[in-house]
Amino acid sequence: MKQNLLVLILTITSLVVKAQSFEWISSTQGNTWKQSTIKLSKKSSTEPIVSVTGNESIVTFKAWGTCFNELGWDALNLLYGSQQDTILSKLFSNNGDLRFTMGRFSMNANDYARDWYSCDEVDGDFQLKYFNIDRDKTTLIPYIKAAMKYNPKLTFWISPWSPPSWMKINHYYSVLSNKDYNKLDPKLDYLLFEDKHNKNDKVFPKRLAVNDYLIQDPRYLKTYANYFCKFISAYKEIGIPITMVMFQNEAWSYTPYPGCAWTPKGVIRFNTEYLAPIMKELHPNVDIYLGTINTNRFDFIDEVLSDPRMTKSIKGVGFQWEGGQILPKLREKYPQYRYVQTESECGWGSFDWKAAEHTFQLINHYLGNGCEEYTFWNAILSDNGVSGWGWNQNSLIRIDSKTRTATYMPEYYAVKHYTHYISPKTKIIATNNDKSSQLSTMIAINPQGKFIVLAGNFNEESKELTIKLGEKYLNVSLPSHSLNTFEMR
């Protein structure tokens, strides 16, 4: 093992010494994917922002992925067949633009479903006699199968947004009422907090739920765990492999669209006493991760992970939104787990260059803090990207419903700067995500032993950048508001 490591280090050092140039791909607003060549130098022009020898390591990257949602399928079907094929090839082919190898989809409806549904809305069906995936066969499954034509080896992971409504204390798919977007009785909102005090403006959410919205009676808990297993089995039968599950999407977003609130005790109880045992029995090859964590309340997540039963029940932890803020601290305290990013931030339907810069920084943050997988939200939406519950969101590709044409949005190119070059088994070795200087850099080594450098300049003016690679220097002037990838030739 030591000999192999020594050979790798010597090989990398040799490549750096011999390599005289990098391919430079740069994107700015209105001028994306501009390609040129830049040579390495023996001297630095400025103080190096990052210095590496090649034997550093943060994480070995595994997979890029995206989510499959009903409204994405509807948007794709606005296009003609050849246009659909072009997009799916760019997203999923091994030689395409983004090269996704992983997909995420929801068990039951999410906020980008056409409307609410679950796989069993028959009240009291503890035997799950009426469980079915008939709705998915008309939407999600055709979408997934279309993608699998371009990558038959796609793997998938799932999480629910909400259990079936009859399993919840408010007997409704959402957590909170909203007169414009759901029909939940506002009187039931009190179940969430039971008071109007103890707000904390420095954290998200400002107040935590005091009740588990999944009914904590053993019959319901056992049935819901069985529900996960039936869902995995149903998809396995049609050739869609689910390799990972998480118990809940954003348990700390108290939403008017499908959602479910949980307490620490409820999270621990369901995962350790019900979900993990039945999964081990029926689907031992499917991993359970704790997620998706979207709260920056370290004490809450620490309470869950510190329970010794969790170590035996979960393999890793997944983060999105505010959860990313506590990722470094949690990874330091719990190095035994694997870490993944679960949903890239979707913004508010701006579809602009600022959103691209934000996504570029997010990827740097998550990979730089040890996440070995990264999942994007909607790859495809139509028009303003509005959900069935009134939230306008960004997507990588935007479909105009009137002209039936597709536009590749700025975020598409931000993502391509990473996914086109950071392939599975690439080692992330160093990052610098300095908000004060508005520069974002990452150094990686691909499976062929070659350096890849990613750099974003989010300033109003160009910035000089120096990175030390072994004994040589990459000196470059980054254009203002630019996204850049440098690949060793």
Solvent accessible surface area in square Angstrom, and as a share of the most:
residue,aa,sasa,rsa
1,M,195,0.87
2,K,176,0.74
3,Q,147,0.65
4,N,104,0.53
5,L,92,0.46
6,L,101,0.50
7,V,91,0.52
8,L,69,0.35
9,I,41,0.21
10,L,106,0.53
11,T,59,0.35
12,I,2,0.01
13,T,53,0.31
14,S,42,0.27
15,L,45,0.22
16,V,1,0.01
17,V,78,0.45
18,K,151,0.64
19,A,12,0.09
20,Q,94,0.42
21,S,20,0.13
22,F,0,0.00
23,E,35,0.16
24,W,42,0.15
25,I,0,0.00
26,S,11,0.07
27,S,0,0.00
28,T,32,0.19
29,Q,130,0.58
30,G,82,0.79
31,N,79,0.41
32,T,45,0.26
33,W,49,0.17
34,K,125,0.53
35,Q,105,0.47
36,S,54,0.35
37,T,67,0.39
38,I,25,0.13
39,K,146,0.62
40,L,13,0.06
41,S,39,0.25
42,K,165,0.70
43,K,162,0.69
44,S,49,0.32
45,S,74,0.48
46,T,53,0.31
47,E,149,0.67
48,P,34,0.21
49,I,47,0.24
50,V,16,0.09
51,S,69,0.44
52,V,5,0.03
53,T,78,0.45
54,G,2,0.01
55,N,82,0.42
56,E,55,0.25
57,S,73,0.47
58,I,44,0.22
59,V,21,0.12
60,T,68,0.39
61,F,1,0.00
62,K,84,0.35
63,A,11,0.09
64,W,3,0.01
65,G,0,0.00
66,T,2,0.01
67,C,3,0.02
68,F,1,0.00
69,N,3,0.01
70,E,2,0.01
71,L,36,0.18
72,G,1,0.01
73,W,37,0.13
74,D,48,0.25
75,A,1,0.01
76,L,0,0.00
77,N,67,0.34
78,L,41,0.21
79,L,6,0.03
80,Y,141,0.54
81,G,47,0.45
82,S,83,0.54
83,Q,55,0.24
84,Q,34,0.15
85,D,71,0.37
86,T,68,0.40
87,I,3,0.02
88,L,5,0.03
89,S,36,0.23
90,K,61,0.26
91,L,1,0.00
92,F,3,0.01
93,S,12,0.08
94,N,115,0.59
95,N,128,0.66
96,G,10,0.10
97,D,24,0.12
98,L,0,0.00
99,R,76,0.28
100,F,0,0.00
101,T,39,0.22
102,M,9,0.04
103,G,0,0.00
104,R,1,0.00
105,F,2,0.01
106,S,4,0.03
107,M,0,0.00
108,N,0,0.00
109,A,1,0.00
110,N,4,0.02
111,D,5,0.03
112,Y,0,0.00
113,A,3,0.02
114,R,110,0.40
115,D,72,0.37
116,W,48,0.17
117,Y,21,0.08
118,S,17,0.11
119,C,4,0.03
120,D,3,0.01
121,E,79,0.35
122,V,66,0.38
123,D,111,0.57
124,G,34,0.33
125,D,13,0.07
126,F,51,0.21
127,Q,158,0.70
128,L,7,0.03
129,K,154,0.65
130,Y,114,0.43
131,F,27,0.11
132,N,64,0.33
133,I,11,0.06
134,D,82,0.42
135,R,66,0.24
136,D,1,0.00
137,K,106,0.45
138,T,86,0.50
139,T,0,0.00
140,L,4,0.02
141,I,15,0.08
142,P,41,0.26
143,Y,6,0.02
144,I,0,0.00
145,K,74,0.31
146,A,16,0.12
147,A,0,0.00
148,M,25,0.11
149,K,163,0.69
150,Y,62,0.24
151,N,8,0.04
152,P,101,0.64
153,K,174,0.74
154,L,1,0.00
155,T,53,0.31
156,F,1,0.00
157,W,3,0.01
158,I,0,0.00
159,S,0,0.00
160,P,0,0.00
161,W,7,0.02
162,S,0,0.00
163,P,0,0.00
164,P,0,0.00
165,S,20,0.13
166,W,10,0.03
167,M,0,0.00
168,K,0,0.00
169,I,53,0.27
170,N,6,0.03
171,H,113,0.50
172,Y,43,0.16
173,Y,24,0.09
174,S,0,0.00
175,V,0,0.00
176,L,50,0.25
177,S,25,0.16
178,N,48,0.25
179,K,189,0.80
180,D,100,0.52
181,Y,93,0.35
182,N,15,0.08
183,K,187,0.79
184,L,11,0.05
185,D,67,0.35
186,P,94,0.59
187,K,162,0.69
188,L,58,0.29
189,D,39,0.20
190,Y,136,0.52
191,L,27,0.14
192,L,0,0.00
193,F,35,0.15
194,E,107,0.48
195,D,65,0.33
196,K,169,0.72
197,H,126,0.56
198,N,127,0.65
199,K,133,0.56
200,N,65,0.34
201,D,114,0.59
202,K,184,0.78
203,V,37,0.21
204,F,69,0.29
205,P,9,0.06
206,K,103,0.44
207,R,41,0.15
208,L,46,0.23
209,A,9,0.07
210,V,74,0.43
211,N,39,0.20
212,D,19,0.10
213,Y,0,0.00
214,L,0,0.00
215,I,33,0.17
216,Q,51,0.23
217,D,53,0.27
218,P,84,0.53
219,R,136,0.50
220,Y,32,0.12
221,L,1,0.01
222,K,126,0.53
223,T,5,0.03
224,Y,0,0.00
225,A,3,0.02
226,N,40,0.20
227,Y,0,0.00
228,F,0,0.00
229,C,3,0.02
230,K,80,0.34
231,F,0,0.00
232,I,4,0.02
233,S,41,0.27
234,A,20,0.15
235,Y,0,0.00
236,K,142,0.60
237,E,146,0.65
238,I,54,0.27
239,G,45,0.43
240,I,1,0.00
241,P,53,0.34
242,I,10,0.05
243,T,56,0.33
244,M,12,0.05
245,V,0,0.00
246,M,0,0.00
247,F,0,0.00
248,Q,0,0.00
249,N,6,0.03
250,E,20,0.09
251,A,0,0.00
252,W,2,0.01
253,S,17,0.11
254,Y,30,0.11
255,T,11,0.06
256,P,34,0.22
257,Y,25,0.10
258,P,1,0.01
259,G,4,0.04
260,C,0,0.00
261,A,0,0.00
262,W,1,0.00
263,T,21,0.12
264,P,23,0.14
265,K,144,0.61
266,G,0,0.00
267,V,1,0.00
268,I,13,0.07
269,R,72,0.26
270,F,0,0.00
271,N,0,0.00
272,T,15,0.09
273,E,86,0.39
274,Y,42,0.16
275,L,0,0.00
276,A,15,0.11
277,P,65,0.41
278,I,35,0.18
279,M,3,0.01
280,K,161,0.68
281,E,125,0.56
282,L,93,0.46
283,H,18,0.08
284,P,92,0.58
285,N,137,0.70
286,V,18,0.10
287,D,46,0.24
288,I,10,0.05
289,Y,8,0.03
290,L,1,0.01
291,G,0,0.00
292,T,0,0.00
293,I,0,0.00
294,N,2,0.01
295,T,0,0.00
296,N,27,0.14
297,R,34,0.13
298,F,39,0.16
299,D,98,0.51
300,F,9,0.04
301,I,1,0.00
302,D,26,0.14
303,E,87,0.39
304,V,1,0.01
305,L,4,0.02
306,S,65,0.42
307,D,26,0.13
308,P,105,0.66
309,R,110,0.40
310,M,0,0.00
311,T,70,0.41
312,K,185,0.78
313,S,18,0.11
314,I,11,0.06
315,K,84,0.35
316,G,0,0.00
317,V,0,0.00
318,G,0,0.00
319,F,0,0.00
320,Q,0,0.00
321,W,56,0.20
322,E,42,0.19
323,G,0,0.00
324,G,4,0.03
325,Q,117,0.52
326,I,13,0.07
327,L,0,0.00
328,P,55,0.34
329,K,115,0.49
330,L,0,0.00
331,R,78,0.28
332,E,143,0.64
333,K,106,0.45
334,Y,15,0.06
335,P,102,0.64
336,Q,102,0.46
337,Y,14,0.05
338,R,94,0.34
339,Y,5,0.02
340,V,2,0.01
341,Q,2,0.01
342,T,0,0.00
343,E,10,0.04
344,S,6,0.04
345,E,31,0.14
346,C,7,0.04
347,G,21,0.20
348,W,182,0.64
349,G,20,0.19
350,S,64,0.41
351,F,12,0.05
352,D,54,0.28
353,W,14,0.05
354,K,158,0.67
355,A,14,0.11
356,A,0,0.00
357,E,15,0.07
358,H,82,0.36
359,T,2,0.01
360,F,1,0.00
361,Q,37,0.17
362,L,20,0.10
363,I,0,0.00
364,N,2,0.01
365,H,49,0.22
366,Y,4,0.02
367,L,0,0.00
368,G,15,0.14
369,N,34,0.18
370,G,4,0.04
371,C,0,0.00
372,E,12,0.06
373,E,17,0.08
374,Y,0,0.00
375,T,1,0.01
376,F,4,0.02
377,W,13,0.05
378,N,6,0.03
379,A,1,0.01
380,I,1,0.00
381,L,4,0.02
382,S,34,0.22
383,D,58,0.30
384,N,86,0.44
385,G,1,0.01
386,V,76,0.43
387,S,7,0.05
388,G,45,0.44
389,W,19,0.07
390,G,34,0.33
391,W,53,0.19
392,N,57,0.29
393,Q,1,0.01
394,N,8,0.04
395,S,3,0.02
396,L,8,0.04
397,I,0,0.00
398,R,72,0.26
399,I,0,0.00
400,D,57,0.30
401,S,40,0.26
402,K,188,0.80
403,T,85,0.49
404,R,101,0.37
405,T,64,0.37
406,A,33,0.26
407,T,75,0.43
408,Y,55,0.21
409,M,19,0.08
410,P,26,0.17
411,E,13,0.06
412,Y,2,0.01
413,Y,46,0.17
414,A,0,0.00
415,V,0,0.00
416,K,19,0.08
417,H,0,0.00
418,Y,0,0.00
419,T,3,0.02
420,H,42,0.19
421,Y,24,0.09
422,I,0,0.00
423,S,42,0.27
424,P,56,0.35
425,K,156,0.66
426,T,0,0.00
427,K,42,0.18
428,I,0,0.00
429,I,5,0.03
430,A,16,0.13
431,T,41,0.24
432,N,44,0.22
433,N,50,0.26
434,D,52,0.27
435,K,156,0.66
436,S,103,0.66
437,S,38,0.25
438,Q,63,0.28
439,L,14,0.07
440,S,0,0.00
441,T,1,0.00
442,M,0,0.00
443,I,0,0.00
444,A,0,0.00
445,I,9,0.04
446,N,16,0.08
447,P,67,0.42
448,Q,125,0.56
449,G,5,0.04
450,K,62,0.26
451,F,0,0.00
452,I,0,0.00
453,V,0,0.00
454,L,1,0.00
455,A,0,0.00
456,G,0,0.00
457,N,0,0.00
458,F,13,0.05
459,N,22,0.11
460,E,142,0.64
461,E,92,0.41
462,S,62,0.40
463,K,65,0.27
464,E,101,0.45
465,L,5,0.02
466,T,1,0.01
467,I,0,0.00
468,K,58,0.24
469,L,0,0.00
470,G,12,0.11
471,E,126,0.57
472,K,23,0.10
473,Y,36,0.14
474,L,0,0.00
475,N,30,0.16
476,V,8,0.04
477,S,50,0.33
478,L,0,0.00
479,P,49,0.31
480,S,40,0.26
481,H,53,0.24
482,S,0,0.00
483,L,0,0.00
484,N,0,0.00
485,T,0,0.00
486,F,0,0.00
487,E,47,0.21
488,M,4,0.02
489,R,154,0.56
